[in-house]
Structures are given as structure tokens and as C-alpha cells.
Amino acid sequence: MTVPGEKPPESQQTEVVMRVVPLTSLDRPELDDFSRLTDVALRRKTEPAGGLYLAESTKVIERAVDAGHVPRSVLTRNAWLPDLERLLAGFPDVPVFVGDDELLEDLTGYHLHRGALASMHRPVLPDPSTILATARRVVVLDGLVDHTNVGAIFRSVAGLGADAVLVTPRCADPLYRRSVRVSMGTVLQVPWTRLPEWKEAGPLLHEYGFEIAALALSDDAVPLERYQAPDRVALVLGSEGDGLGRRALAEADTVVTIPMLHGVDSLNVAAAAAVALWALTRRT
């Protein structure tokens, strides 16, 4: 038995092995993930299958690993190695490239002040039916193009209690680096997947008993404070410029609006999502 505060006997100690690779130059093909490939290029890589995404900061890397995502390589400074040793305990073969500030900034184009940057294998997205079978409240992002808004909405979903996020085919990628960063890594916690086009997505949501509530401006819209959400509701949010598309509105069972004052017609989509989710959560 080990006395609290004492170091356990050598026979009981578990050695954590981490593959640390000191960097003296940037002439390594393994570093392409961090410099020469855009987020779009990372997503479309055919090797490894499924593509990659970048997780920035030790907190985001921890959430990615906790979600079952697998790192391919990591970039960091010496000071952050102890934190990474704990996070990467299950991945002894993953290279951890370590360099000084100037070298890392030359590689990435910015100061790596959040501790580490990891190239992660993209997980396989679940079928929408898998999520809808057990969810009660979902948020549908219809064609949002701003990665900041996508990340902010995921953070609201995580903090205010929706079960999942569903994104339409032309919606921005939730695993884009800026989306992940703005969400504080919650895109790695909240279940999400892509929907098919509305001609299939609408019937699918109805098949699983969801009322489709479109958050939009309309003369016959129900004010948010009077909206009585059923047991299963899909809250649909439209793109930043044009709002909800015609097909999304056609599939909606009801249109809900947030009443505004002083001549302001609407909120930013991320702010509107937070307000609507708070209101729905407050009534349950």
C-alpha cells in the first residue's frame, strides 16, 4: 500500500511514453498539416481516409481525445510537454514536434500561445437517424457560412441544453479551426451530423416526431415568449445574410420570432440561437 503523498514503489509506477521530436528545421513532410494545408484541404485529404482537422489549445485537444478522436501529430513548445504527456498517454506513437517560438511561428504563421496544435483524424459522422432516435431538442443550421457563428451556436447548445446540432449540406464546417476555437471545443462534445437536402430532411424530422420551428421574420410568426414547444422540437436557424431559405420555411410547422425594440429587426444568428434556447430550456 502506498502512503498518501509518497512516491509509489518503482514496481508500481507506470511510465508514460511520449514520442517527442525536437525541431531544428521545418523540412519535414509531417509538418504540412500545420502550415501548407488549409482547413478545406485538410478535410478533403484522401490519406488518411476521412481527412483531418486542427485542434488548437490543450483544452480543445483534451476534449477531442475525450470524445474518442485520434491525434495524428502535435505541435508544441517545451513548456507544455507535461500537460500533453497526460493527454496523450494512450497514443505513444503520435509524434509531438517541439520547437522554439520563432520556429513555430514561421511554420504556422502566428504565435502558438494556446499551448499546442494537434492534427486530428476526422471522426465518421453518424447517420441523422441515430441522433434523432433519442434526441428531444435539436438545432438545425441552414446554410450558415460564418465559422464564428457556427462555433458560438455550438457553445450555446452545450451550455443551454439542446441535445444535438444538425447542419445542412451548405453549412460551414463545424470542425474548421475557427469554429472549434470559438466553441471552446464544444463542437467535440455536442453530437452533430449533416442532414440531406430539405426535401429529405423535412420528412426525416417529422418521421421521428419533431416539430420544425423556424426562427424567422414573418407576419404570422409566433412571438418566442408565447411559443409552446412540444416534446420534440427542431429549431431551425438561417444563414447570416438571407435568413432561412424558401425550402426550409416550406418544411417548417411553425415560424417563431424574437420580438425586437427600437427599430431593430433581428439579432445576429448566434445571439438569436442563445436567446431562443434559453427560452425553450426555461420552460422545461
N, C-alpha and C positions, 0 to 999 in steps of 0.2 A: 504493500500500500504506500502511496506517496503522500507525504505530509504537505498540506496546502502551503504554497509559497516556495517549496523546494523543487529543484530540478529533478525530474524522474530519472531513474537509473537508465544507463545507456541502452540496455536491452529493451526498454520500453519506449524509447524515443523513436519517432517516425521522421525520417529525413525527407524533407520536401525538395525535390529536384526541379530546377527550372533551367531551361536552355537559354542562357544569356549569351548574346552575340555582340561584342563591342564593335562599334562602327568607327572606322577611321577614314572611310570614303563612302561615296554614295553609288559606287559602280557595282551594284548588286541587283539582279533582276527581281529578287524577292521584295525590293522596296518600291516596285512600280505601283503596288496597291495604294501607297501613301502619297504619291506625287504625280504620276503620269496618267492616271486613270480618273476620269470624272465619276461622279455618282452614277450617272447613266451608264457609263462604260462598265463600271463595277457590276451593276445589276445585270447587264447583258452578257457578262463573261460566260463562255460555254465550258470553261475549265477553271475552277471546279464547277460541276453541274449545279445550276440554280443561281450562280452568281454570288456576289459579296455585298456587304455594306460596311460602313465605318462606324465604330462606337468610340465616342470621344469622352474621356474622363474615366477615372477608376470607378466612379459611381455607376455610370452607364454600362461599363464593362461588367461590373458585378451583377447588374440587373439582367444583362444579356445572358450571362452564364447561368444565373438562377432560373432563367426561362428555358434553359436547355440548349441555347445556341452555342455553336462550337467556334472558337477562335482559330484563325489561320496563322496570324502573326501579330506581334505587338511592337509598338514603337514607344520608347520612354526615355527618361533621364535616370541617373543612378539613384537619386533621392527617393524615387517611387518604387524601387525594386521590392522592399519589404511588403508593401501593400499588394503588389502584383503576385508575389510568392504565395500569398494566401488565396488570392482569387484564381490563380492558375494551377492550384495544387493537383487538379485532375487532368492536366494537359502538359505532361513533362516534355513532350516532343515539339511543342509550339515554340518557335524562335522568338525571343524577346530581344529586339535590337535596341541597344543603349548607346546614346551619343551625347555630346555636349549641346548646349543651347544653340550655338551658331550653326552647327551641322544639321540639327533637326529643323531649324528654321529654313535653312537652304533647301531641305528636302520637301517640307510641307508648304512653305510659303508664309507661315505665321508662327508666332511664339507658342510653343506647346505648354501652356500654363495650367492645363487641367490634369496634368499628371501623365496621361498615356493616351495613345490612339491605337485601337485594335481593328484589324481587318477580320471580319466575322463572316462565316458561311451563312447565307440566307436560309432560313427555315422554309420548309414546304408549307404553303398556305392551306388551311383546312377548307373543305367544301363548305359553302354557306349553310347548307342544311345541318351540318354538325353543330354550328353555333346557334342557329335558330331553334333547334330542338329543345334547348334548355334555357335560353335567354328569355327575359321578360321585358327589358327596356334596351333598345339598341339605337345607335346614332348612325345615320346614313349620310355620307359626304358625297354630294352630287357634283362632280367636276371641279372641286376646289383646285386651284393652281398654285397657291402660295404655301410653301412648305412651313412657314412660320405659323400660319393659321392652322394647318393640319396638326402640327405639334402641340399648339396651345389647346386645341379641342381634345386631343388625347389626354392631356393633363387634367382638363375639366372632367372628362369621362371617368378617369381614375379617382379623382377627388370627390366627385359628386354622385357616383354610384350607378352609372349605366353599366350594362353587362358586356357590351361589345361595340365595336365600330365596324361598319361595312362601307367600303368605298367603291364607287362606280369605276368603270374602265378608264375614264379620262381624268380621274382624280390624281393629284400629286402623290408621289411615293411616300408612305409613312416612314420608311427606313432610309430616306435621304438624310444625310448627316445633320442638316439644319433642323429637320423635323424631330429627329431623335434628341438633339440637344435642347431645343425649346421645350419639348415634352418632359425634360428631366429623366429621360429613359422610360417613361410610362408606356411608350409605344411597344416596349418589350414586355410589358406586364398585361396590358389590356388585350383580350382576344380580338383579332381582326382578320378580315379577309376581303377579297374583291368580289363584288356582285357581277352578274352578267348585265347586259343592257336591260333597260326598264321593261321592255316587252316580256322578258322572262323574270326580272327581279320583282316586279309588282305582284304577279301571281304567286311567286315563291313566298313572299312575305305573308300574303293572305292565306296561303296553304298552311302556314304554321300559326295562324291565328293572330297576326299582328294588324293593328290599325295603323295605317300610314298617315302620319300627321306632318304636313309640310309647313315649315316655318317660313312664311312669306307675306308680302303685302297683297291684300285683296279686299274688295268692298264687302265680301261676305265672310271674312275671316273671323274666327272666334278669338277674342282677347285672351291672352295667356292666363290671366287670373280666373277666367271663367271656364277654361278647358278642363273637362273631366276625363282624364286619361283612363282607358280601360286597363285590364291586367297586362296585356301585351301591346306595346306601342313602339313603332319605329319613327323616330324624329328625324326628318329629312332636312338637311341644310344645303343651300345652293351656293354656287360659285360667287366669288367676291364682286365681280362686275355686273353680270347679268342676272344673278339670283338663280332660282330654280328653273330648269328647263321645262319646256312645254310637256314633254312626256312624263317627267316626274310629277308635275302638277296634275296631269290626267290620271295618274295612278293613285293619287292621294285620296284618302277617305274624308279628310278634313284639312282645312287650312287654319293655322294658328298664327297670331301676330302678337308682337310685344308693343303695347301702346307707348307712344313717344310724346314728348312735350317740346315746346319752343321751336316748332317748325322742323325738327329733326325727324327724318322719315324712318331711319333704321340704324341699328348698331353694326359694327364690324362683326363678321360671321363668327369669329371666335368668342367675342363678348356675348353675342346673342345665344350661342350654344351654352355658355356658362349660366346665363340668366334662366334660360328655358329648363336646363337640367336641375338647377336649384329649385325652381318652382315645382317641377314634377316630383322631385325627391321629397320636398317638404310635405306633400300631400299623401305620402305613402307611409 
